[in-house]
Amino acid sequence: MIEPSAVVPPRRFSNVERWGPVSQTLHWVIVALILTMAALGLTMTDLTNSPFKIRLYNLHKSIGLTILVLVGLRVFWRAWAGTPKVIATIPRWQHRLAEGTHIALYALLFALPMNSYAGFPLKWFGFFAVPSLAARNHDMHELFEDVHEWLFWALVVLALGHACAAIYHHLFQRDATLSRMLPKGWLRAPDPQESP
């Protein structure tokens, strides 16, 4: 578990009873970028070789690098601003499972972009060059492509499980797991006394 630092951020930004606006913004921007990158990744490989395909690959990798930076910021902010208090009604095993899932998601979101840059330089959104992490090698490239695909599907499984768990908590466990990752007023936290 990532512990908050001794320097406490202003209350309106900190994660006390719910995720603060910075954490929420980073979370949902990363989600949107992952969905965009997934759509590109699942369609661009079937295209015939062309300048358009090259542009799509560059866009895909540029979004991946952006996600890498944002996830780094998210981890830093989480360490500084802390995490909301554990909801008392959540069983300990579910809390531990959620923590493990978060760690695995962060690891995959770091590994996927890093894996995709090995052997191929990138021009981030056409603005500046990002050097390759390794010398270009055909066999290594084939291996990295396979690993990248495995990591992607692992991310899909974990992300779907994460989303389904949040919905399950809202609809059936009647707690604020989902609503506290949304701006106040967007989704009313269920009353645990009400039947689902």
C-alpha positions as CSV (number, residue, x, y, z in Angstrom):
1,M,0.0,0.0,0.0
2,I,1.3,3.5,-0.9
3,E,1.5,5.6,2.2
4,P,0.8,9.4,2.1
5,S,3.7,11.7,2.7
6,A,4.2,13.8,5.8
7,V,3.4,17.0,3.8
8,V,-0.4,17.1,3.7
9,P,-2.0,18.7,0.5
10,P,-4.8,21.2,0.8
11,R,-8.0,19.4,2.0
12,R,-9.9,20.1,-1.3
13,F,-7.2,18.1,-3.2
14,S,-6.5,15.4,-0.6
15,N,-8.1,11.9,-0.6
16,V,-9.9,11.7,2.7
17,E,-13.5,10.6,2.5
18,R,-13.4,10.3,-1.3
19,W,-10.9,10.6,-4.1
20,G,-10.1,14.2,-4.7
21,P,-10.4,16.1,-8.0
22,V,-6.8,15.5,-9.1
23,S,-7.0,11.8,-8.5
24,Q,-10.4,11.6,-10.2
25,T,-9.2,13.6,-13.2
26,L,-6.1,11.5,-13.6
27,H,-8.1,8.3,-13.3
28,W,-10.7,9.1,-15.9
29,V,-8.2,10.7,-18.4
30,I,-6.1,7.5,-18.2
31,V,-9.3,5.4,-18.7
32,A,-10.2,7.4,-21.8
33,L,-6.7,7.2,-23.2
34,I,-6.5,3.4,-22.6
35,L,-9.8,2.9,-24.5
36,T,-8.5,5.1,-27.4
37,M,-5.2,3.2,-27.5
38,A,-7.0,-0.1,-27.3
39,A,-9.2,0.8,-30.3
40,L,-6.2,1.9,-32.3
41,G,-4.2,-1.2,-31.4
42,L,-7.0,-3.7,-32.3
43,T,-7.5,-2.1,-35.7
44,M,-4.2,-0.8,-37.0
45,T,-2.4,-4.1,-37.3
46,D,-4.8,-5.3,-40.0
47,L,-4.2,-2.3,-42.2
48,T,-2.0,-2.6,-45.3
49,N,1.3,-0.9,-45.0
50,S,0.9,2.8,-45.8
51,P,1.8,6.3,-44.5
52,F,-1.6,6.3,-42.8
53,K,-0.8,3.0,-40.9
54,I,2.6,4.5,-39.8
55,R,0.8,7.6,-38.5
56,L,-1.7,5.4,-36.5
57,Y,1.3,3.4,-35.0
58,N,2.9,6.7,-34.0
59,L,-0.4,8.0,-32.5
60,H,-0.8,4.7,-30.6
61,K,2.7,4.9,-29.2
62,S,2.4,8.6,-28.4
63,I,-0.8,7.9,-26.4
64,G,1.0,5.0,-24.7
65,L,3.9,7.3,-23.6
66,T,1.3,9.9,-22.4
67,I,-0.3,7.2,-20.3
68,L,3.1,6.2,-18.9
69,V,3.7,9.8,-17.7
70,L,0.1,10.2,-16.3
71,V,0.4,6.9,-14.4
72,G,3.7,8.1,-12.9
73,L,1.9,11.3,-11.9
74,R,-1.0,9.3,-10.5
75,V,1.3,7.1,-8.3
76,F,3.2,10.3,-7.1
77,W,-0.1,12.0,-6.3
78,R,-1.4,9.0,-4.5
79,A,1.7,8.8,-2.4
80,W,1.3,12.5,-1.5
81,A,-2.4,12.9,-1.1
82,G,-3.1,9.5,0.4
83,T,-6.1,7.3,-0.2
84,P,-9.6,7.6,1.2
85,K,-10.5,5.8,4.4
86,V,-11.4,2.2,4.0
87,I,-15.2,1.7,3.8
88,A,-16.0,-0.1,7.1
89,T,-18.5,-2.5,5.5
90,I,-16.1,-3.9,3.0
91,P,-14.6,-7.3,4.1
92,R,-10.9,-7.4,4.7
93,W,-10.3,-9.9,1.9
94,Q,-12.1,-7.7,-0.7
95,H,-9.9,-4.7,0.4
96,R,-6.7,-6.8,0.0
97,L,-7.9,-8.0,-3.4
98,A,-8.6,-4.4,-4.5
99,E,-5.1,-3.4,-3.3
100,G,-3.5,-6.2,-5.3
101,T,-5.6,-5.4,-8.4
102,H,-4.5,-1.7,-8.2
103,I,-0.8,-2.7,-7.9
104,A,-1.2,-5.1,-10.9
105,L,-2.9,-2.4,-13.0
106,Y,-0.1,0.1,-12.2
107,A,2.5,-2.5,-13.1
108,L,0.8,-3.3,-16.4
109,L,0.3,0.4,-17.3
110,F,4.1,0.9,-16.8
111,A,5.1,-2.3,-18.6
112,L,2.9,-1.9,-21.7
113,P,4.4,1.4,-22.9
114,M,7.9,0.5,-22.0
115,N,7.6,-2.8,-23.9
116,S,6.4,-1.1,-27.0
117,Y,9.3,1.3,-27.4
118,A,12.1,-1.3,-27.5
119,G,13.8,-1.2,-30.9
120,F,11.7,1.6,-32.4
121,P,12.2,5.4,-31.9
122,L,9.1,7.5,-31.5
123,K,8.2,11.1,-32.4
124,W,5.7,12.0,-29.7
125,F,2.6,13.4,-31.5
126,G,5.1,14.6,-34.1
127,F,6.6,17.2,-31.7
128,F,9.8,15.6,-30.4
129,A,11.8,12.4,-30.7
130,V,11.9,9.8,-28.0
131,P,14.8,7.4,-28.3
132,S,14.3,3.7,-28.4
133,L,15.0,1.7,-25.3
134,A,17.0,-1.0,-27.2
135,A,18.8,-1.5,-30.4
136,R,16.6,-2.7,-33.3
137,N,16.5,-6.5,-33.5
138,H,14.0,-8.6,-35.5
139,D,13.8,-11.6,-33.2
140,M,13.5,-9.3,-30.1
141,H,10.9,-7.2,-31.9
142,E,8.8,-10.4,-32.5
143,L,9.1,-11.4,-28.9
144,F,8.2,-7.9,-27.7
145,E,5.1,-7.9,-29.9
146,D,3.9,-11.2,-28.4
147,V,4.6,-9.9,-24.8
148,H,2.8,-6.6,-25.6
149,E,-0.3,-8.5,-26.7
150,W,-0.2,-10.7,-23.6
151,L,0.2,-7.7,-21.4
152,F,-2.7,-6.0,-23.2
153,W,-5.1,-8.8,-22.6
154,A,-4.1,-9.1,-19.0
155,L,-4.9,-5.4,-18.6
156,V,-8.3,-6.0,-20.3
157,V,-9.1,-8.7,-17.8
158,L,-8.0,-6.8,-14.7
159,A,-9.6,-3.5,-15.9
160,L,-13.0,-5.3,-16.5
161,G,-12.7,-7.0,-13.2
162,H,-12.0,-3.7,-11.5
163,A,-14.9,-1.9,-13.2
164,C,-17.3,-4.8,-12.5
165,A,-16.3,-4.8,-8.8
166,A,-17.0,-1.1,-8.5
167,I,-20.5,-1.6,-10.1
168,Y,-21.1,-4.6,-7.8
169,H,-20.2,-2.6,-4.8
170,H,-22.7,0.1,-5.8
171,L,-25.6,-2.1,-6.8
172,F,-25.3,-5.0,-4.3
173,Q,-23.0,-4.0,-1.4
174,R,-24.6,-0.6,-1.3
175,D,-21.4,1.3,-0.5
176,A,-19.6,4.4,-1.9
177,T,-16.8,2.7,-3.8
178,L,-18.0,3.9,-7.2
179,S,-19.5,7.3,-6.2
180,R,-16.4,8.5,-4.5
181,M,-14.4,8.2,-7.7
182,L,-16.9,10.6,-9.4
183,P,-17.5,14.3,-8.8
184,K,-19.8,15.1,-5.9
185,G,-23.4,14.9,-7.0
186,W,-22.9,12.8,-10.1
187,L,-23.9,9.6,-8.4
188,R,-25.6,9.3,-5.0
189,A,-24.0,6.9,-2.6
190,P,-26.5,4.1,-1.9
191,D,-28.1,3.8,1.5
192,P,-27.0,0.4,2.9
193,Q,-30.4,0.1,4.6
194,E,-32.2,0.2,1.2
195,S,-32.7,-3.1,-0.6
196,P,-31.0,-3.2,-4.0
